[in-house]
Amino acid sequence: MNDAEERFAARLGEDLERVLGAGLAVDDIEMSTAGERARVRATLLVEGRMETLEVEADDIAGLYRPLMERAAELRLGAAFWRMIGPS
């Protein structure tokens, strides 16, 4: 990974933390630009379990929005489970 990709991965981690909020945390972010497509894999800690978000796009910048959308979906699901899940 070059310097620009490392900075982008760091920014992804910071923004993911903000989207995920309390109770969810970023454990690791792996980016790959090998081949024709860019890929990112984010490993998250959600309510005591590991979750992995994987996104693929035409370029690195295209990874941002789908990753944030998937993180927001995960946060919503975790919040729903805290309210409705088994006690």
Biotite code that builds the C-alpha atoms (Angstrom):
import biotite.structure as struc

atoms = struc.array([
    struc.Atom([0.000, 0.000, 0.000], chain_id="A", res_id=1, res_name="MET", atom_name="CA", element="C"),
    struc.Atom([1.357, 3.436, -0.851], chain_id="A", res_id=2, res_name="ASN", atom_name="CA", element="C"),
    struc.Atom([1.216, 6.511, 1.379], chain_id="A", res_id=3, res_name="ASP", atom_name="CA", element="C"),
    struc.Atom([-2.049, 7.843, -0.084], chain_id="A", res_id=4, res_name="ALA", atom_name="CA", element="C"),
    struc.Atom([-3.735, 4.473, 0.393], chain_id="A", res_id=5, res_name="GLU", atom_name="CA", element="C"),
    struc.Atom([-2.505, 4.314, 4.004], chain_id="A", res_id=6, res_name="GLU", atom_name="CA", element="C"),
    struc.Atom([-3.955, 7.775, 4.716], chain_id="A", res_id=7, res_name="ARG", atom_name="CA", element="C"),
    struc.Atom([-7.235, 6.763, 3.064], chain_id="A", res_id=8, res_name="PHE", atom_name="CA", element="C"),
    struc.Atom([-7.387, 3.578, 5.169], chain_id="A", res_id=9, res_name="ALA", atom_name="CA", element="C"),
    struc.Atom([-6.762, 5.637, 8.328], chain_id="A", res_id=10, res_name="ALA", atom_name="CA", element="C"),
    struc.Atom([-9.556, 8.022, 7.342], chain_id="A", res_id=11, res_name="ARG", atom_name="CA", element="C"),
    struc.Atom([-11.870, 5.072, 6.681], chain_id="A", res_id=12, res_name="LEU", atom_name="CA", element="C"),
    struc.Atom([-11.147, 3.787, 10.189], chain_id="A", res_id=13, res_name="GLY", atom_name="CA", element="C"),
    struc.Atom([-11.879, 7.161, 11.795], chain_id="A", res_id=14, res_name="GLU", atom_name="CA", element="C"),
    struc.Atom([-15.087, 7.644, 9.830], chain_id="A", res_id=15, res_name="ASP", atom_name="CA", element="C"),
    struc.Atom([-16.211, 4.085, 10.527], chain_id="A", res_id=16, res_name="LEU", atom_name="CA", element="C"),
    struc.Atom([-15.765, 4.702, 14.258], chain_id="A", res_id=17, res_name="GLU", atom_name="CA", element="C"),
    struc.Atom([-18.058, 7.731, 13.986], chain_id="A", res_id=18, res_name="ARG", atom_name="CA", element="C"),
    struc.Atom([-20.702, 5.858, 11.992], chain_id="A", res_id=19, res_name="VAL", atom_name="CA", element="C"),
    struc.Atom([-20.611, 2.833, 14.277], chain_id="A", res_id=20, res_name="LEU", atom_name="CA", element="C"),
    struc.Atom([-20.901, 4.806, 17.509], chain_id="A", res_id=21, res_name="GLY", atom_name="CA", element="C"),
    struc.Atom([-20.748, 3.374, 21.029], chain_id="A", res_id=22, res_name="ALA", atom_name="CA", element="C"),
    struc.Atom([-20.590, -0.376, 21.525], chain_id="A", res_id=23, res_name="GLY", atom_name="CA", element="C"),
    struc.Atom([-19.099, -1.071, 18.086], chain_id="A", res_id=24, res_name="LEU", atom_name="CA", element="C"),
    struc.Atom([-15.423, -0.750, 17.214], chain_id="A", res_id=25, res_name="ALA", atom_name="CA", element="C"),
    struc.Atom([-13.083, -1.113, 14.253], chain_id="A", res_id=26, res_name="VAL", atom_name="CA", element="C"),
    struc.Atom([-10.541, -3.884, 14.828], chain_id="A", res_id=27, res_name="ASP", atom_name="CA", element="C"),
    struc.Atom([-8.741, -3.909, 11.470], chain_id="A", res_id=28, res_name="ASP", atom_name="CA", element="C"),
    struc.Atom([-8.938, -2.491, 7.944], chain_id="A", res_id=29, res_name="ILE", atom_name="CA", element="C"),
    struc.Atom([-7.292, -4.205, 4.965], chain_id="A", res_id=30, res_name="GLU", atom_name="CA", element="C"),
    struc.Atom([-7.206, -2.589, 1.529], chain_id="A", res_id=31, res_name="MET", atom_name="CA", element="C"),
    struc.Atom([-6.136, -4.134, -1.741], chain_id="A", res_id=32, res_name="SER", atom_name="CA", element="C"),
    struc.Atom([-5.737, -2.608, -5.161], chain_id="A", res_id=33, res_name="THR", atom_name="CA", element="C"),
    struc.Atom([-4.333, -5.700, -6.844], chain_id="A", res_id=34, res_name="ALA", atom_name="CA", element="C"),
    struc.Atom([-6.027, -6.458, -10.136], chain_id="A", res_id=35, res_name="GLY", atom_name="CA", element="C"),
    struc.Atom([-8.617, -4.251, -11.769], chain_id="A", res_id=36, res_name="GLU", atom_name="CA", element="C"),
    struc.Atom([-10.747, -3.523, -8.696], chain_id="A", res_id=37, res_name="ARG", atom_name="CA", element="C"),
    struc.Atom([-10.147, -2.026, -5.266], chain_id="A", res_id=38, res_name="ALA", atom_name="CA", element="C"),
    struc.Atom([-11.225, -3.971, -2.200], chain_id="A", res_id=39, res_name="ARG", atom_name="CA", element="C"),
    struc.Atom([-11.541, -3.211, 1.483], chain_id="A", res_id=40, res_name="VAL", atom_name="CA", element="C"),
    struc.Atom([-12.226, -5.560, 4.377], chain_id="A", res_id=41, res_name="ARG", atom_name="CA", element="C"),
    struc.Atom([-13.106, -4.042, 7.731], chain_id="A", res_id=42, res_name="ALA", atom_name="CA", element="C"),
    struc.Atom([-13.169, -6.286, 10.790], chain_id="A", res_id=43, res_name="THR", atom_name="CA", element="C"),
    struc.Atom([-15.439, -4.898, 13.486], chain_id="A", res_id=44, res_name="LEU", atom_name="CA", element="C"),
    struc.Atom([-16.277, -5.757, 17.085], chain_id="A", res_id=45, res_name="LEU", atom_name="CA", element="C"),
    struc.Atom([-20.045, -5.671, 17.468], chain_id="A", res_id=46, res_name="VAL", atom_name="CA", element="C"),
    struc.Atom([-21.704, -6.496, 20.764], chain_id="A", res_id=47, res_name="GLU", atom_name="CA", element="C"),
    struc.Atom([-18.917, -8.907, 21.707], chain_id="A", res_id=48, res_name="GLY", atom_name="CA", element="C"),
    struc.Atom([-18.685, -10.654, 18.329], chain_id="A", res_id=49, res_name="ARG", atom_name="CA", element="C"),
    struc.Atom([-16.613, -10.162, 15.194], chain_id="A", res_id=50, res_name="MET", atom_name="CA", element="C"),
    struc.Atom([-18.246, -8.914, 11.987], chain_id="A", res_id=51, res_name="GLU", atom_name="CA", element="C"),
    struc.Atom([-16.569, -8.397, 8.632], chain_id="A", res_id=52, res_name="THR", atom_name="CA", element="C"),
    struc.Atom([-17.607, -5.869, 6.025], chain_id="A", res_id=53, res_name="LEU", atom_name="CA", element="C"),
    struc.Atom([-16.214, -6.397, 2.533], chain_id="A", res_id=54, res_name="GLU", atom_name="CA", element="C"),
    struc.Atom([-16.642, -3.898, -0.295], chain_id="A", res_id=55, res_name="VAL", atom_name="CA", element="C"),
    struc.Atom([-15.347, -3.851, -3.857], chain_id="A", res_id=56, res_name="GLU", atom_name="CA", element="C"),
    struc.Atom([-15.295, -0.880, -6.266], chain_id="A", res_id=57, res_name="ALA", atom_name="CA", element="C"),
    struc.Atom([-13.682, 0.331, -9.481], chain_id="A", res_id=58, res_name="ASP", atom_name="CA", element="C"),
    struc.Atom([-11.225, 2.533, -7.536], chain_id="A", res_id=59, res_name="ASP", atom_name="CA", element="C"),
    struc.Atom([-10.233, 3.349, -3.967], chain_id="A", res_id=60, res_name="ILE", atom_name="CA", element="C"),
    struc.Atom([-12.458, 6.422, -3.709], chain_id="A", res_id=61, res_name="ALA", atom_name="CA", element="C"),
    struc.Atom([-15.435, 4.275, -4.712], chain_id="A", res_id=62, res_name="GLY", atom_name="CA", element="C"),
    struc.Atom([-14.998, 2.144, -1.587], chain_id="A", res_id=63, res_name="LEU", atom_name="CA", element="C"),
    struc.Atom([-15.978, 4.919, 0.826], chain_id="A", res_id=64, res_name="TYR", atom_name="CA", element="C"),
    struc.Atom([-19.733, 5.267, 0.400], chain_id="A", res_id=65, res_name="ARG", atom_name="CA", element="C"),
    struc.Atom([-20.686, 1.567, 0.213], chain_id="A", res_id=66, res_name="PRO", atom_name="CA", element="C"),
    struc.Atom([-18.533, 0.818, 3.261], chain_id="A", res_id=67, res_name="LEU", atom_name="CA", element="C"),
    struc.Atom([-20.178, 3.599, 5.292], chain_id="A", res_id=68, res_name="MET", atom_name="CA", element="C"),
    struc.Atom([-23.628, 2.410, 4.184], chain_id="A", res_id=69, res_name="GLU", atom_name="CA", element="C"),
    struc.Atom([-22.868, -1.159, 5.271], chain_id="A", res_id=70, res_name="ARG", atom_name="CA", element="C"),
    struc.Atom([-21.538, 0.120, 8.607], chain_id="A", res_id=71, res_name="ALA", atom_name="CA", element="C"),
    struc.Atom([-24.719, 2.156, 9.161], chain_id="A", res_id=72, res_name="ALA", atom_name="CA", element="C"),
    struc.Atom([-26.825, -0.930, 8.405], chain_id="A", res_id=73, res_name="GLU", atom_name="CA", element="C"),
    struc.Atom([-24.782, -2.925, 10.906], chain_id="A", res_id=74, res_name="LEU", atom_name="CA", element="C"),
    struc.Atom([-25.235, -0.233, 13.558], chain_id="A", res_id=75, res_name="ARG", atom_name="CA", element="C"),
    struc.Atom([-28.988, -0.155, 12.968], chain_id="A", res_id=76, res_name="LEU", atom_name="CA", element="C"),
    struc.Atom([-29.165, -3.941, 13.215], chain_id="A", res_id=77, res_name="GLY", atom_name="CA", element="C"),
    struc.Atom([-27.196, -3.959, 16.473], chain_id="A", res_id=78, res_name="ALA", atom_name="CA", element="C"),
    struc.Atom([-29.427, -1.236, 17.963], chain_id="A", res_id=79, res_name="ALA", atom_name="CA", element="C"),
    struc.Atom([-32.551, -3.140, 16.912], chain_id="A", res_id=80, res_name="PHE", atom_name="CA", element="C"),
    struc.Atom([-31.203, -6.320, 18.475], chain_id="A", res_id=81, res_name="TRP", atom_name="CA", element="C"),
    struc.Atom([-30.485, -4.498, 21.772], chain_id="A", res_id=82, res_name="ARG", atom_name="CA", element="C"),
    struc.Atom([-34.097, -3.261, 21.891], chain_id="A", res_id=83, res_name="MET", atom_name="CA", element="C"),
    struc.Atom([-35.954, -6.302, 20.567], chain_id="A", res_id=84, res_name="ILE", atom_name="CA", element="C"),
    struc.Atom([-33.597, -9.269, 21.013], chain_id="A", res_id=85, res_name="GLY", atom_name="CA", element="C"),
    struc.Atom([-33.888, -11.924, 23.707], chain_id="A", res_id=86, res_name="PRO", atom_name="CA", element="C"),
    struc.Atom([-33.314, -10.884, 27.291], chain_id="A", res_id=87, res_name="SER", atom_name="CA", element="C"),
])
